[in-house]
Amino acid sequence: IEHVKTQFPAECRALSPADLVAHIHFGIERARHHGLDTEKQIAFYLDLTLLFGRNFDVDEVWAAQVLASGYEGDTRIEKLYQKSLKHLSEQGDPRTNGTDVTEGGTLGDLRHSR
């Protein structure tokens, strides 16, 4: 819970404490459903649910394609990171301005970029 509260404070404040816990539990289950099982993979998946909605894995075509790709977990996470930044950039999201897409980055880094 601390990870998402730190990385996405506004999104978390928009949810009641009970709804935030439910959102996190739902996200963990969906991440595992997609074969993501390390702490890093699950945390990243939760980041995506806060940015794009809890059903982003079916609502966002780019995400559904990556998750169905058959790549192993870390490769899928890297591809999701790349695609999510591209999607945000195409939408004109100001958080992507100047964001360096590097290994080890998190979507939470967008909160702190420019």
C-alpha positions in Angstrom: 0.0 0.0 0.0 2.8 2.4 0.8 4.3 2.0 -2.7 1.1 3.2 -4.4 0.4 5.9 -1.8 3.9 7.3 -2.4 3.9 7.0 -6.2 0.3 8.0 -6.8 -1.0 10.1 -3.9 -3.8 11.8 -5.8 -5.1 8.6 -7.2 -5.0 7.0 -3.8 -6.7 9.9 -2.1 -9.6 9.6 -4.6 -10.3 6.1 -3.1 -11.6 5.3 0.3 -9.2 3.2 2.4 -11.5 0.2 1.9 -11.6 0.8 -1.9 -7.9 1.3 -2.1 -7.3 -2.1 -0.4 -9.9 -3.7 -2.7 -8.2 -2.1 -5.7 -4.8 -3.4 -4.6 -6.1 -7.0 -4.0 -7.8 -7.0 -7.4 -4.7 -5.7 -9.1 -2.5 -8.4 -7.4 -4.9 -11.1 -8.6 -5.0 -9.8 -12.1 -1.2 -9.5 -12.2 -0.9 -13.2 -11.1 -3.5 -14.1 -13.7 -1.2 -12.7 -16.3 1.8 -14.6 -15.0 3.4 -11.7 -13.1 4.5 -12.9 -9.8 7.6 -11.0 -8.5 7.2 -8.1 -6.2 8.5 -5.7 -8.8 6.2 -7.0 -11.5 3.1 -6.8 -9.3 4.0 -3.3 -8.1 4.4 -2.2 -11.7 1.1 -3.7 -12.6 -0.6 -1.9 -9.7 1.0 1.4 -11.1 -0.8 0.7 -14.4 -4.1 0.1 -12.7 -3.9 3.5 -11.0 -3.0 5.3 -14.2 -5.3 3.5 -16.6 -8.0 2.0 -14.4 -8.3 -1.4 -12.8 -9.5 -3.1 -16.0 -6.7 -1.6 -18.2 -5.6 -5.1 -19.1 -8.8 -5.5 -21.2 -9.8 -1.9 -21.8 -6.5 -0.8 -23.3 -5.7 -2.7 -26.6 -1.9 -2.1 -26.3 -1.9 -3.6 -22.8 -4.0 -6.6 -23.8 -1.7 -7.3 -26.7 1.4 -7.2 -24.5 -0.1 -9.3 -21.8 -1.2 -12.0 -24.3 2.2 -11.9 -26.1 3.7 -14.9 -24.3 6.9 -13.0 -23.3 8.3 -13.9 -19.9 7.3 -11.6 -16.9 10.2 -9.1 -16.9 10.1 -8.7 -20.7 6.3 -8.2 -20.5 6.8 -5.5 -17.8 9.4 -3.7 -19.9 7.1 -3.8 -22.9 4.2 -2.5 -20.8 6.4 0.3 -19.6 7.4 1.3 -23.1 3.8 1.1 -24.4 2.3 2.9 -21.5 4.7 5.8 -21.9 4.0 5.9 -25.6 0.2 5.9 -24.9 0.5 8.7 -22.4 2.7 10.7 -24.7 0.2 10.3 -27.6 -2.5 11.5 -25.3 -0.4 14.6 -24.6 0.1 13.7 -20.9 2.5 16.3 -19.6 4.1 13.8 -17.2 5.9 12.2 -20.2 7.8 15.4 -21.2 11.5 14.6 -21.0 11.0 11.2 -19.3 14.0 9.0 -19.9 12.7 5.5 -20.6 15.4 3.5 -18.9 15.7 0.1 -17.3 14.6 0.3 -13.7 12.2 3.2 -14.2 8.7 3.1 -12.8 5.6 4.8 -13.9 5.7 6.5 -10.6 8.8 8.3 -11.9 6.3 10.2 -14.2 4.9 11.8 -11.1 8.3 13.4 -10.4 9.4 14.3 -14.0 9.3 17.9 -15.0 
